Amino acid sequence: MNMAVIKRVCAAVLLALCFLPKVAGAQDSAPASRSRLSVLAVCAGPELSGREKHLVSELELALDGFDIITVDPGLSNFRELSETEQVKVIRASTRNAADTSPVIWLECDIWEKTVVRLMKAGMGSQEGVFTIRNLEGGSVEEVALAVREIVSDSFQISSPEETAQEAEPQTETEEEPIETEQPGLRVGILTAFEIGGGLVGHEGSSFLWGGGIAVDLRIPQGFFGRLAFVAKMGPRVEDRELLMIGYRIEPRVEVGYLWTVGFFEVGPLVTLAPMWNSVDFAITDGYHQYYDWWSLRFAGGFDSRFKLTDRLSIVLDLTLGFMPSKRFYRRLSKSTLLKTPTMDLAATLGLIVEI
């Protein structure tokens, strides 16, 4: 009986020894813990703005093996703090995760290029020391690749053999954004209110007002074009013996160039518009004289825009226009009822939404 017990114990020990290599191998093959990258929501906190969401999506593509964490710094004036104060806020908002993982945030006021700030804790002898550096590029994709190059030096997420195998594909991936770093054609819809009036040579009222809608096309180099449809009312005069009502419809083509300074854009504008005009002279005793005709207006001026958000802007245009003059006479007495101006000034105020 004792011999049977001893045999059973020996068999159990041998069985346990057979499983030990498998357990060790399972532990060796366990996946390494993922590294963390914190993105501060500083542009439209506590939520990410459109540009910040774009940055996060590109970082997720560039940093395979990293957890991209969105962090609310909790302060609307975070970007106005000194670097020392920013480090304190970041450590508090990340619960000291910034001591071992990098943190980045977007410079929200810069539009012509993409700029982010990267904070990393010091390594080795510099432990406890934090450095903040600027990274900029022509596109969000290019900046995401720059972040990958910097953070991957300190946070290895692959074995040396895997890194060597992936080195060549990574080089090819870095070349791809060069072809697309220029933003593409941007399309916007403009709705606007417009007023204008004659300056030279007119007789009688020449004040017009109305509104319209336009498709605005932006080219990356700063140029833009616009196809617009505007309807106006005027001139309108009412006295004891005459009621004059006019209308104008303008399909318009506009081209220009914009310089960008922060949230503000301004530049020259040229306009060409064929115009359909009509006017009704309602004279006493039910007598009417009605006319309609086509004309052409050429104008130049400037276009200015103030960005409210990534996609919404206020637009203000001022243009000086030139057109052929036309005179209208009373049929019986041959006196002048109206003479249209040869020059006018028009102001357009509206909102443009990029789609």
C-alpha positions in Angstrom: 0.0 0.0 0.0 2.8 2.4 0.8 4.5 1.5 -2.4 1.4 2.5 -4.4 1.2 5.9 -2.7 4.9 6.5 -3.5 4.3 5.7 -7.1 1.4 8.1 -7.3 3.4 10.9 -5.8 6.3 10.4 -8.2 3.9 10.3 -11.2 2.4 13.6 -10.1 5.8 15.3 -9.7 6.9 14.1 -13.2 3.6 15.4 -14.7 4.1 18.8 -13.0 7.7 19.0 -14.4 6.3 18.3 -17.9 4.0 21.4 -17.7 6.6 23.8 -16.3 8.3 24.6 -19.7 4.9 25.3 -21.3 3.9 27.7 -18.5 7.3 29.5 -18.8 6.9 29.7 -22.6 3.4 31.1 -22.2 4.8 33.8 -19.9 7.5 34.6 -22.4 5.0 34.9 -25.2 2.7 37.2 -23.3 2.3 40.5 -25.2 4.2 43.4 -23.8 2.2 46.2 -22.2 1.1 48.9 -24.5 2.7 52.4 -24.2 0.6 55.5 -23.6 0.5 58.9 -25.4 -1.7 61.6 -23.9 -3.3 64.2 -26.1 -4.5 67.4 -24.3 -7.8 68.9 -25.4 -6.8 72.6 -25.3 -8.5 74.0 -28.4 -12.2 73.3 -27.5 -11.9 71.6 -24.1 -13.1 69.4 -22.6 -13.9 67.9 -26.0 -11.5 67.6 -29.0 -11.8 70.1 -31.8 -12.0 69.0 -35.4 -8.2 69.5 -36.0 -7.4 67.7 -32.7 -9.6 64.7 -33.8 -7.7 64.6 -37.1 -4.4 64.6 -35.2 -5.5 61.8 -32.9 -6.6 59.7 -35.9 -3.2 60.2 -37.6 -1.4 59.4 -34.4 -3.3 56.1 -34.0 -2.2 55.2 -37.6 1.4 56.2 -37.0 1.9 54.8 -33.5 0.8 51.2 -33.6 1.2 49.7 -30.1 0.4 53.0 -28.3 -2.8 53.8 -26.4 -3.8 57.4 -27.5 -5.5 58.9 -24.4 -7.5 62.1 -24.6 -6.9 64.3 -21.5 -8.8 67.5 -20.4 -6.3 69.9 -18.7 -9.2 71.5 -17.0 -8.1 75.1 -17.7 -9.3 77.3 -20.6 -6.1 79.4 -20.3 -3.7 76.4 -20.4 -1.8 77.7 -23.4 -1.1 81.1 -21.6 0.6 79.4 -18.7 4.4 79.2 -18.3 6.1 75.9 -19.1 6.6 75.2 -15.4 2.9 75.8 -14.7 1.9 73.7 -17.8 4.0 70.7 -16.5 2.3 70.9 -13.1 -1.2 71.0 -14.8 -0.3 68.1 -17.1 1.0 65.9 -14.2 -2.1 66.6 -12.2 -4.5 66.0 -15.1 -2.8 62.8 -16.2 -2.4 61.5 -12.6 1.4 61.6 -13.0 1.2 59.3 -16.1 3.3 62.1 -17.8 6.2 61.0 -15.6 6.6 57.9 -17.8 4.8 58.6 -21.0 4.8 61.6 -23.5 2.1 64.2 -23.8 1.3 66.4 -26.8 -1.1 69.2 -27.6 -2.0 71.3 -30.7 -1.2 75.0 -31.3 -4.8 76.0 -32.1 -4.1 79.5 -33.5 -1.8 78.4 -36.4 -3.6 77.6 -39.7 -1.1 77.7 -42.5 0.8 74.8 -41.0 0.4 72.2 -38.2 2.3 72.8 -35.0 2.2 70.6 -31.8 4.1 70.7 -28.5 5.5 67.5 -27.1 6.4 67.0 -23.5 8.7 64.1 -22.4 10.1 63.2 -19.0 13.9 63.0 -18.8 15.5 59.5 -18.9 18.4 58.1 -16.8 20.3 60.8 -15.0 17.7 63.3 -16.1 14.8 61.5 -14.4 12.3 64.0 -13.1 13.3 66.7 -15.6 10.6 67.5 -18.3 11.4 68.9 -21.7 8.8 70.6 -24.0 9.6 71.0 -27.7 7.8 72.3 -30.8 7.1 70.0 -33.8 5.8 71.5 -37.0 5.0 70.3 -40.5 3.0 71.0 -43.6 0.3 68.6 -42.6 -1.1 66.6 -39.7 0.2 63.4 -41.2 3.7 64.8 -41.4 3.6 65.9 -37.7 2.3 62.5 -36.6 5.3 60.8 -38.3 7.7 63.2 -36.5 6.0 62.3 -33.2 6.5 58.6 -34.0 10.2 59.1 -34.7 10.8 60.9 -31.4 8.7 58.7 -29.1 9.8 55.4 -30.6 13.4 56.2 -29.5 12.3 56.0 -25.8 9.4 53.6 -26.0 10.2 50.4 -27.9 7.1 48.3 -28.5 8.6 45.6 -30.7 11.5 43.2 -30.4 14.8 44.1 -32.2 14.0 41.4 -34.9 10.5 42.9 -35.5 12.0 46.4 -35.6 14.6 45.4 -38.3 11.8 43.8 -40.4 9.6 46.9 -40.2 12.4 49.4 -40.8 12.0 49.3 -44.6 8.2 49.5 -44.7 8.3 52.5 -42.3 10.6 54.3 -44.6 8.1 53.8 -47.5 5.3 55.0 -45.2 7.2 58.2 -44.4 7.4 59.0 -48.1 3.7 58.7 -48.7 2.5 61.9 -46.9 5.0 63.9 -49.0 2.7 63.4 -51.9 -0.4 64.5 -50.0 1.0 67.0 -47.5 -0.6 69.8 -49.4 -4.3 70.1 -48.4 -6.7 69.6 -51.3 -9.4 71.8 -52.8 -11.7 73.2 -50.1 -15.3 73.9 -50.9 -17.5 76.3 -48.9 -21.1 77.6 -49.1 -21.5 81.3 -48.7 -24.8 83.0 -47.8 -24.6 86.8 -47.8 -26.5 90.1 -47.6 -25.4 92.9 -50.0 -26.1 96.6 -50.3 -24.8 99.0 -53.0 -25.4 102.3 -54.7 -24.2 104.6 -57.5 -21.3 107.0 -57.2 -21.0 108.8 -60.5 -23.3 110.1 -63.2 -26.7 108.9 -62.0 -29.9 110.8 -61.8 -32.5 109.6 -59.3 -32.2 106.8 -56.8 -29.6 104.1 -57.3 -29.6 102.3 -53.9 -30.0 98.5 -54.2 -30.1 95.8 -51.5 -30.6 92.0 -51.5 -28.8 88.7 -50.8 -27.5 85.6 -52.5 -25.7 82.3 -52.2 -22.3 81.2 -53.6 -20.0 78.2 -53.9 -16.5 79.2 -52.7 -13.5 77.2 -53.9 -10.2 77.5 -52.0 -6.9 76.4 -53.6 -4.0 75.5 -51.2 -1.6 78.2 -52.6 -4.0 81.0 -51.4 -6.1 81.6 -54.5 -9.9 81.2 -54.4 -12.8 81.4 -56.8 -16.5 81.9 -56.3 -19.7 81.2 -58.3 -22.5 83.4 -56.9 -26.2 84.1 -57.6 -27.4 87.4 -56.2 -30.9 89.0 -56.3 -31.4 92.7 -55.4 -34.2 95.2 -55.2 -33.8 98.8 -56.2 -33.9 101.6 -57.1 -37.2 102.4 -55.3 -38.7 105.9 -55.3 -42.2 107.0 -54.3 -43.5 110.5 -54.5 -46.8 112.2 -55.4 -46.7 111.4 -59.1 -44.3 108.5 -59.5 -43.7 105.0 -58.0 -40.4 103.5 -59.3 -39.5 99.9 -58.4 -36.5 98.1 -59.8 -35.0 94.6 -59.6 -31.6 93.1 -60.5 -30.4 89.5 -60.8 -26.6 88.9 -61.0 -25.0 85.5 -61.8 -21.4 86.3 -60.8 -17.9 85.0 -61.2 -15.2 86.1 -58.6 -11.6 85.3 -58.2 -9.0 86.5 -55.6 -6.1 85.7 -53.4 -5.9 85.6 -49.5 -3.1 86.2 -47.1 -3.6 84.6 -43.7 -2.6 86.2 -40.4 -3.8 84.0 -37.5 -7.6 83.9 -37.6 -7.8 86.7 -40.2 -7.6 86.5 -44.0 -7.5 89.4 -46.5 -6.7 89.8 -50.2 -7.7 91.3 -53.5 -10.9 90.4 -55.3 -12.0 90.8 -59.0 -15.7 90.3 -60.1 -17.4 90.0 -63.4 -21.2 89.9 -63.4 -23.8 89.9 -66.3 -26.9 91.6 -64.9 -30.6 91.4 -65.7 -32.3 94.6 -64.7 -35.9 95.7 -64.7 -37.7 98.9 -63.6 -41.3 99.8 -63.5 -42.3 103.5 -63.6 -45.9 103.7 -62.2 -47.0 107.2 -63.1 -50.3 108.8 -61.9 -53.7 107.8 -63.4 -52.6 104.2 -63.8 -50.0 104.9 -66.5 -46.9 102.5 -66.5 -43.6 102.5 -68.3 -41.8 99.1 -67.9 -38.3 98.3 -69.1 -35.9 95.3 -68.7 -32.4 95.0 -70.1 -29.0 93.1 -69.7 -25.9 94.8 -68.6 -22.4 93.9 -67.4 -20.6 94.9 -64.2 -16.8 94.7 -63.7 -15.6 95.3 -60.2 -12.5 95.1 -58.0 -11.9 95.3 -54.3 -10.9 93.2 -51.4 -12.2 90.1 -49.6 -11.7 89.6 -45.9 -12.6 86.7 -43.6 -12.5 86.0 -39.9 -12.4 82.4 -38.8 -14.9 81.5 -36.0 -14.2 77.8 -36.1 -12.4 75.3 -38.4 -15.3 75.4 -40.9 -17.1 78.6 -40.2 -16.0 82.1 -41.2 -17.4 85.7 -41.4 -16.9 87.2 -44.8 -16.8 91.0 -45.7 -16.3 92.1 -49.3 -16.1 95.7 -50.6 -16.0 96.2 -54.3 -15.9 99.3 -56.7 -17.8 98.5 -59.9 -18.1 99.9 -63.4 -20.9 99.4 -65.9 -22.6 101.0 -68.9 -25.1 103.8 -68.1 -28.7 103.8 -69.3 -31.2 106.7 -69.3 -35.0 106.5 -69.2 -37.3 109.3 -70.3 -41.0 110.1 -69.7 -42.7 109.2 -73.0 -44.9 112.3 -73.2 -42.7 115.1 -71.8 -39.3 113.5 -72.6 -38.1 114.4 -69.1 -35.6 112.1 -67.4 -37.1 109.5 -65.1 -33.9 107.7 -64.2 -30.2 107.5 -65.3 -28.3 104.5 -64.0 -24.7 105.1 -62.6 -21.5 104.3 -64.4 -19.8 103.5 -61.1 -21.0 102.0 -57.8 -19.8 100.7 -54.5 -21.1 97.4 -53.0 -20.6 95.8 -49.6 -21.2 92.1 -49.0 -21.5 90.6 -45.5 -22.1 86.8 -44.9 -21.1 83.5 -43.4 -19.2 80.8 -45.2 -19.3 77.1 -44.2 -16.8 74.6 -45.5 -18.2 71.2 -46.5 
